Amino acid sequence: MLDRTVKNAFTSTYRVYMLAITFLTSFQYGVGQTKPAAMAFEVTMAKPTDHLYHVVFTYPNADQETIDFKMPVWTPGYYQLMNYASSVANMQVTDAAGKPLQWEKTANSTWRVRANKTPSVTLSYDVKATRDFVAGNYLDDNKGYISPAGVFMYVPNQLQQPVTVTLHPYSAWKPLVATGLDSIPGKPNTFTATNFDVLYDSPMLMGNLEQLPSFTVAGIPHYFVGYNIGNFDRNQFVADLKKIVQAGSEIIGDIPYKHYTFIAIGPGGGGIEHLNSTAISFDGSGLNTSQGKLRLYLFLAHEYFHHYNVKRIRPAALGPFDYDQENRTNMLWVSEGFTVYYEYLMLRRAGLMSEEELLNALRSNMASYENKPGHRFQSATQASYETWSDGPFGRTGDDAYKTISYYEKGPVLGMLLDFKIRHETDNKKSLDDVMRMLYQTYYQKEKRGFTDEEFRTICEKTAGKPLDEIFDYASTVKPLDYPKYLAYAGLSVDTTLREAPGGWLGLNLRPKSDSLLVSSVDWESPAWKAGIRSGAVLLMLNNQPATLAAVKAIPVDQSVKLRIVQGGQTDEKTLRVGQKFERTFQLSRLPNPNKQQQAILNDWLKER
């Protein structure tokens, strides 16, 4: 393990804010090996309105006839192929003397250079940066965000070598750079990574940024730096964020970094976790309502807890990484789903979520999973393995009904497993003990990820009993026995099938200009049977402009006329409004819990 410290460099004209990677996992550069000369990247952005990063990559000690340079096809934390290579243009290659070298593109993400054993090779290329997203790259005259896997190329079999990055931010910006890389003393905006895994784990944010007051947990500093973060009570937000971090770190009982930073890239959607930071889309104006605050705090808790669960407590498939293809695992129901479960527990333990809100959050996961047909067709392990094609929330289009989301079933399985362990151990152990044992055994001691079998072994060792049923729930579509497991914690659940209020077309809609966009369509609903699919636009309802209120007000068994645009064609369809039946999965306390049930519930619900 190599500990690194925060370094802040100040001059009269600029300040560099940097972060440090503090723990090197087993797939990072080995202690005792001789380090070769570092590869070096230099990034300029002289005209940010062109949305182009200009990158110069110096690859030393080439001494090879040919060298393949690759761009990753994905970035860890976002399990989708990104086609970063399509944004690369204006490639030029020179030798150590500055003379042009021949090159050819041999695959979508591979450039082969005829190096002719020159001492070094220099690549010069542009990266189009127009996707304002945590897994994308973006540049305009207000900010620059770099998701490193989409900007920095690598050489196969050289991923464990050191690398430096020098940034030249746009001159009109504040002199503030947030990144997970170490700075090099005396070299402004120059950072170093022990290897490419560290580089790709360290997004970079520049521009007209704001840094909120820092806070410490267990003596370790935590920072929040962002762009266009909105209007809200900053002091209260920082105080609450500290509570969230405290609650999360107390679950594991160890903080493995020397500092941590929340990097807020601006309004939008999504977040990606890193070893000592997270890149998040953030609009603090949502903090001005109670529901908006709860949603945002849950999101932040989720991304923070990921530095444990997925970055360090990780399936074996998630590191070391193969950047040339999908990295498939069956275990995202644990890595993502359990993190959803823990975001709830973290806020509850931090005193930022009421009992009612906690139960309602879990109820929502149960209802969302159970009231969609995908639970009849796809298991949680299958949803994890197929996420590269299905997406994290399941497929769209005609096959949408066949899939589930591990974000919905995963936290439910986490809850059932937690209650089962508490029941079998008379509340002496819980899912917290599983997470700590995984952390201590595979991250701290063995410095690797765990296999599917090792995860199950740890769970059963903690419970002291076989857990066949729980793992059947994860790997099959076997119905979940909610009443049995919830009763372990003194809770009851309403699984009665009831009429949903109002008429049912099966259209899930959101406003789009002066019309409504169909975000999804319920399987076998009137709209589904009429051939309407997600992506369609609803223009008119009964010859009147379509509104959400009008759609919700339609009574059961009435015929309605819809004018839609689908596949570029305008069409009119007449549907008969149906009646939807679903289960609420409302959770409540058992009226007369026994001593063990009451003890488990009290301990589960407790605040710190």
MOGITA-V551466 format. One line per field, one symbol per residue. phi: phi as a letter, one per 20 degrees, with the letter a starting at -180 (. if undefined). A space follows every 50 residues. Layout:
phi->???
This chain:
phi->.decdfcddccfdbcddcccfdcdffeefffnefefgffcdcccbfcffe lceddddddelflcfccedcdgebcgocebfdlgffeeblfcccefenef dfbbeebgdcdedeellffbcddcbdcfccdebfddcbbbfdbccdegfe cdfcdgmcfeefbdcddcfgfeeffccdbedfedgncgldcccfafffgf ecfcccpedcdfgfbdclmdfccccbdlendaffffffffffffffffff fenbdedeabcedeepgqbobcebfcabecfbcffffecfffffffffff fffffffeepedecfgfdpfedeeafdebedffefeffffgffffffffe mdbfgfffffffgfffffffedfgfedceffffffeffdenfdnfdmfeg feccdffefgfffffffgffffffdlmecbfgfffffffffeefeelbed egfffffffffffmbfcgfgffgfdcdgfeefgffffgdmddcedffcff fnfcenedcbfbldbceeeacffmfgfffenecgnfceecclmcgfcfff ffefffmdecdddcdbmndebdcdcdfddedbdelfdbfffcffffgfff ffffefef
